[in-house]
Amino acid sequence: MKVLLFAVDLLAPLVVGYFCRYQNVVKESVFNKMILNNILVIYPALSFLSFWVLPLNYELIWLPVMGLVMGIIPGILAYFVAEGKYTSDLDKGSYVMSAILSNLGTIGGLCVFLIYGETGYAYQQLVVLFQYILMFMFCYPLAQYYYQRSQEGGAVQRVSVKSVLFSRNQLAVIGIFCGVILQKMGVARPQSFSGIVEILIHIGAWTALVPVGYSIDFGKLKEHYREVKDITLIKFLFTPLVIYGLARLLIENEQIVHTLLILACMPTAVNAVVTSRIYHLNIHISVAAFILTTIVFLLIVYPALFIGLSI
C-alpha cells in the first residue's frame, strides 16, 4: 500500500499537469499559485506539526549541515562535468542546477514518511532547513551568473542576504520553531493531528508536481536525455556514498543515518526546473534530468532502499 501511494503521489500529478498543458484546461498562473501555496502554507504547517512531537538531541544539529553537503558535493562534480560537456552557458547553468538541487522536500519527505512515519519526516525537515538559503543565496545568484555570462557585457548582480533570511519563503523555519517551543513546553499534540499531517503531505506532493508536469515538452526533452545520463551517477552513487560515510562517522542513531541515506539519493528537484525557468537557462535540460532521475529513483533506487531498510 505504501509503494502504491508513493507511485500515485508521484506519477499521477505529473500526468495531470502534462494533460493540462496540451489541453489548455488550466491557465499557467494557477500552477504558479500552487508552488506559492506550498511555500507559504503546506510546508510551514507540516514543519510545525511534525516538530511538535519530535524529541530533540544533539545529533540533530548535524542534519541541516548534511543537507548543505548534499548540495555541495553534486554541485562541484557537475560544475567540472558541465565545463567539459557544454559550450553554452545556459546549458551549463541548467546542468549544474539539476545536480545541486535535489527533491529533498516533496519526494524526500514522502519517501521518508512512508518508511519512518512522522519522526522520519521531522528529521527530513531538519535536513532541508537550510535548503532555501542554499537555493536563494547560492543557486539563484549562480543561475543569474550563468545567464548574464551568456549575454554580452552582462553584469552580475548581488543578492541581498537580508532579502533571503527574511523572505516569506522562510515561513517553514517559523513553523519549526513554533513546533519546538510547544514540544519543549510539554504541550501534547492532539491525536487527530496525525491524520492532518498525512493529508498535507499528499496535498503537498500534488501541488508541487502538477506544475512540473505542465512544464514537460517531450519533443524537446528527447534531445537531452542522453547528455544528462551521467547525473544519475552523481545523484545515486557518489553523493550517497559520501553522505553515508560522513553520517556513520558523526551520528549513532541508525534511523537518522538511514534517513540521510534516503535523502542523499533524491532525484533532481522541482526547484531546478523553476530556477532554470526564472533565469532563462535551458529548461529542457533540467526537466530531462528531473524526469530521468525520477524514473530511475522510482523504479530502481527507492524500491531497493525500501526493501533494504524495511527488513
N, C-alpha and C positions, 0 to 999 in steps of 0.2 A: 504494500500500500504506500509506503514511504517513497519507494522508487517511482511508482506511478504518479504520485503527487508532484515529485520533482520534475518528471517529464512534462506533465500538464502545465506546471507553472513556468517552464522554460520554453517549450515549443509552441504551445497554443497562443501565447501573446505575440510571438514573432509572426505567426501565420495571420493572426487578426490584423496586425499592423501592416503587413505586406498586402493583404486584401484591401485595406482602406486606401492604400497608396494608389493602386491601379483601378479601383472602382470609384475613386473620388467621393467616398462616403462621408469622410470627416475632414474638416479643414486642418491645415498644418498647425495653426495656433493652438488647437486643442491638445496636440501632443506636447507642445512646449509647456502648456499648463500642467500636464501630467508630471513632467520632470520637476517642475517647480513645486507641485504638491508633495512629491516625495521628500524634497529637501526641507520644506517648511512645516510639514505636518507628520507624515508617516515615520520618517527616521527619528525626529525628536521624541515622538510618542513611544516608539519601540525602545529607544535608549532609556527613557525614563522608567518604563515598566520593567525592563529586564534588569537594570541596575538596582532596582528597589529590593530585589531578592538575592543579589549576588554577594556572597561572603568575600570580604576583601583580605588580601595578604600581600606581602612584599614582592612575591614573584610576579604579580600582575603589572608591576612597574615596567617589566621588560616588554610587555605586549605592544604598546604604541611604538617603541623603538624598533621592534621586529617588523612592525607594519611599514615603517620607513625603509628598512633594509630590503623588504620585498619589492620596493620600487626602485631602489638604487642599483641593486645587482643586475636586474634585466636591462635597466636603462643604460648602464655602462657598456654591457655586451652589445646592445642594439646600436649604440652610437657608432662603434667601430665597424660593425657589420654594415650599417647603412652608408657609411662613408665610402666603403669599397664597392657597394652594390649599386647605388643610385648616383645620378648626376644632378637631378632636380632637387632643390632644397625643399620643395613642397612634398616630394616623395619621402625624403629623409626624415622630415619632421613628423609625418604621419606614421612612419615605421617606428620611430623612437617612442612616440606617444602610445602606440599599440603595445609596446613592450613594457613601458613603465607602469601604465595604468591597468591594473588587474581588477576583475569584478569581485572585489572583497566584500562589497556591500550587498548587492542584490543576490547574486548566485552564491557567494560565500556565506552570507547569513543563512540562506535557505539550506545549503548543504550541511553546515554545522548544526543547525537546528534539528534536521532530520536524524542526525546521529546522537547528539548530546543534549537536545532539548534546550530549555531556556538558559541553563548555565553556560552551555557552549555558545549560545547566541550572545550572551553578555560578554564572554571572552572575545568574540568576534568584534563586538562594538568597541572594545578597548584597542584591538589591533587597528581598526580603521579610524581611531581618534584623531590622528594627525594627517589623514588622507586628504582632507580638504585643504589643509595647509600645504601639503606636498603638491596638490593639483594647482592651487591658486598662486602660490609663491614660487613654484619651480616650473611646473608643466606649462601653465599659461604663458609665463614670460619666455620659456624655451620655444613654444609653438609660435609665439609672436616673433621671436628672433628668426626662426626658420622662414616665416612668411616674408619678413622685411628684408632678409638676406636674398630672397628670390626676386625682390624688386630693386631696380637700380637706384642707388642712393638712399635706400630705406634706412631710417634712423631707428635704433632700438630704444623703446620707451621703458621706463622703470615702473614697477608695480609697487604701490604703497603698502607697507606692512600693516598699517592701521586699517586699511580697507579690507584686508584679508582677515585679520584677527577679529574685527568687529562686524564682519559681514553677516547678513541674515542666513547665509549658508552654514553658519556655525551653530545654528539652533540645537542641533543634536548634542553638542557639548553641554549646553544648558540642561538638556534632558538628563544627561549622565549625572551631572552634579546634583540635580534635584532628587534623582533616584538614590544616589549615595547618601544624601542627607537623611532621607526617610529611613533608609536601611540602618544607618548609624543611630538614629533616634529610637530604633526598636519598633517603628510603626509597621504593623503587619499588613501586607498587601492582600486585599480580598481574593479569595479563591477563584471567583468568577473572572478575574482579570487574565487568567491563564488562557482562556478561550479567546479573549480580545487580542492577545499577543499573536496567536496563531493566525487569526483572521487578518491582522495588519501585515504580517509577513507575506501572506499570499497576495494581498492587495498591492503591497509594495513591489512584488515581483512583476505583476502585470503592468502596473503603471510605469515601470522602468523599462520593460522590454517591448511593449507595444510601439513606443516611438522609434525604437531601433528597427523593428520590422518595417515600419513606414519608410525608413531611410534606405532599405535594401534595393539595389538595382543589379539583378543577376547578369544582365547584359554586359555591364562594365566590370563586375566582380570576377568573371572568369579570366579576365586579363591579368589578375593579380594573385590568384590562388597559389600558383607555383612559387612566386617570389616571396611569399610570406610563410612558406612551409617551415623554414628554419626557426620561426618564432615558437613553434611547438617545442623545439629542443630547449629554448631559453625558458619557456614557461613551465614545462613539465619535467625537465631533467636538472638543469644547472641550478635554477633558483630553489627548488625543493631540497636538493642535496645540501646546499649551503645553509638554508634556514633550519633544516632538521638537525644538522651538525651543531649549529650555534645553540639551538634550543636544548639539545641534550647536555651541553656544557653549562648552561645558565639556569635551567629550570628542572625541578624534580617531579612536579605534578604531571603524570602521564597524560591526563586529559587535556591539559594546556599544550603540551608538546604535540599531541596529535591534532589539536585544533590548529596550531600553527602550520603543521604539515599540510593539512587540508587547504588552508588559505594560501599557502605558498604555491599550490597547484592550480590556482584560479586562472581561467582564460582571460583574454583581453576584455577590458571593461567597456561598458556603455559610454563612460566618460571619455574614452579615447575617440569614439565617433563624434561625440558632442564637441570635444576640443578641436578636432580636425575641421568640423563644420564651422565653428565660431571663427577660427583663424584662417580659413580658406586654404587649408592643406589638402592633400589628395585624400578625400574622404573614402574613396573606394578601397584604398589600401587598409585603412583602419576597419572598415566594415568587413572586408575579406578576412582580416586577421581575427576579428570578433567571431565571425561565423565558423571559420576553420577551427580555431582553438576551442570554441564552444562545442562543436560536434565531436572533436577528439575527446574533450573532457567528459561529455555526456555519455559517449559510447564505450570509452576505454578507461579513462583515468578515474572518474568518480565511482563507477562500479567496482573497480579494483580497491579503491580506498574504502568504500562502503563495506565490502566483504571482509577486507583485511582488518579494519578497525572495529568491526562489529563482532568478530569471533572472540 
